């Protein structure tokens, strides 16, 4: 066995904390939904060592108009605040959808420009 060397295996204290770094968050075993070993999220939805508490904005988004009213002891004001909060989140969602649509439209146009015969055919038909 000339030239054969012994394989050097790295050692770690806790094999459960290892994860595959090259995968994306939505792929198996990389800390997304779950997967291999201790790399996934816990039942609470956080990874080990991550912040386990919700932010103030997340708490506000989860509250209903009735609970807003109970907190500030005014049902009408609570309903109004909840309605405005939902309007803001809906506007933001619409803006994000519009940005995604524009981005995919640009990608389609770019793809079509790579096929000059297709754009000539479209021009002939119109």
C-alpha positions as CSV (number, residue, x, y, z in Angstrom):
1,X,0.0,0.0,0.0
2,X,2.5,2.6,-1.1
3,X,1.1,6.1,-1.2
4,X,-2.0,5.3,0.8
5,X,-2.6,7.6,3.7
6,X,-4.9,7.3,6.6
7,X,-8.1,9.3,6.2
8,X,-8.4,12.2,8.6
9,X,-12.0,12.6,9.8
10,X,-12.8,15.9,11.6
11,X,-14.3,15.6,15.1
12,X,-17.0,17.7,16.7
13,X,-18.3,17.8,20.2
14,X,-22.0,17.5,19.2
15,X,-22.9,15.9,15.9
16,X,-26.4,17.3,16.2
17,X,-25.4,20.8,15.4
18,X,-23.9,20.0,12.0
19,X,-25.8,21.2,8.9
20,X,-25.2,21.2,5.2
21,X,-24.2,24.8,4.4
22,X,-24.5,24.7,0.6
23,X,-28.2,24.0,0.6
24,X,-30.9,26.7,0.6
25,X,-33.2,27.2,3.5
26,X,-36.1,25.5,1.7
27,X,-34.1,22.3,1.0
28,X,-34.0,19.3,3.3
29,X,-31.5,19.2,6.1
30,X,-30.3,22.7,5.9
31,X,-32.4,24.3,8.7
32,X,-35.6,25.0,6.8
33,X,-38.6,22.9,7.6
34,X,-36.8,20.0,9.2
35,X,-34.6,17.3,7.9
36,X,-31.3,15.7,9.0
37,X,-30.2,15.6,12.6
38,X,-30.7,18.7,14.7
39,X,-30.5,21.1,11.7
40,X,-34.2,21.8,11.5
41,X,-36.4,24.2,13.3
42,X,-38.1,23.3,16.6
43,X,-41.8,23.0,17.2
44,X,-41.9,26.7,18.1
45,X,-40.5,27.5,14.6
46,X,-37.0,28.7,15.7
47,X,-33.6,27.1,15.3
48,X,-31.5,26.4,18.3
49,X,-29.9,29.7,19.4
50,X,-32.3,31.9,17.5
51,X,-34.6,34.4,19.0
52,X,-37.6,32.5,20.4
53,X,-39.9,35.4,21.0
54,X,-42.1,37.3,18.6
55,X,-41.4,40.9,17.7
56,X,-43.9,43.6,18.4
57,X,-44.9,43.9,14.8
58,X,-45.6,40.1,14.6
59,X,-47.7,40.4,17.7
60,X,-49.7,43.3,16.3
61,X,-50.4,41.3,13.1
62,X,-51.7,38.4,15.0
63,X,-54.2,40.4,17.1
64,X,-57.9,40.6,16.1
65,X,-59.9,43.8,16.2
66,X,-61.7,42.5,19.2
67,X,-58.5,41.9,21.1
68,X,-57.2,45.4,20.1
69,X,-60.5,46.8,21.6
70,X,-60.0,44.9,24.8
71,X,-56.4,46.0,25.1
72,X,-57.2,49.7,24.7
73,X,-60.6,49.4,26.3
74,X,-62.4,50.9,23.3
75,X,-63.9,48.6,20.7
76,X,-64.4,51.2,18.0
77,X,-60.9,52.5,18.2
78,X,-59.6,48.9,18.3
79,X,-61.6,48.0,15.2
80,X,-60.3,51.2,13.4
81,X,-56.7,50.5,14.3
82,X,-57.1,46.9,13.1
83,X,-58.6,48.0,9.9
84,X,-55.8,50.5,9.2
85,X,-53.2,47.9,10.1
86,X,-54.7,45.4,7.6
87,X,-54.9,48.1,5.0
88,X,-51.2,48.8,5.4
89,X,-50.2,45.1,5.2
90,X,-52.5,44.6,2.2
91,X,-50.9,47.6,0.4
92,X,-47.4,46.2,1.2
93,X,-48.5,42.8,-0.1
94,X,-49.8,44.3,-3.3
95,X,-46.6,46.2,-3.8
96,X,-44.5,43.0,-3.4
97,X,-46.8,41.2,-5.8
98,X,-46.4,44.0,-8.3
99,X,-42.6,43.9,-8.0
100,X,-42.6,40.1,-8.5
101,X,-44.8,40.5,-11.6
102,X,-42.5,43.1,-13.0
103,X,-39.5,41.0,-12.3
104,X,-41.0,37.9,-14.0
105,X,-42.1,40.1,-16.9
106,X,-38.6,41.4,-17.4
107,X,-37.3,37.8,-17.3
108,X,-39.9,36.7,-19.9
109,X,-38.9,39.6,-22.1
110,X,-35.2,38.8,-21.7
111,X,-35.9,35.2,-22.6
112,X,-37.9,36.2,-25.7
113,X,-35.1,38.5,-26.8
114,X,-32.8,35.5,-26.9
115,X,-35.1,34.1,-29.6
116,X,-35.2,36.7,-32.4
117,X,-37.4,34.5,-34.6
118,X,-40.1,34.5,-31.9
119,X,-40.2,38.3,-31.7
120,X,-40.3,38.6,-35.5
121,X,-43.2,36.2,-35.5
122,X,-45.1,38.3,-32.9
123,X,-44.4,41.4,-34.9
124,X,-45.8,39.7,-38.1
125,X,-49.0,38.7,-36.3
126,X,-49.7,42.1,-34.9
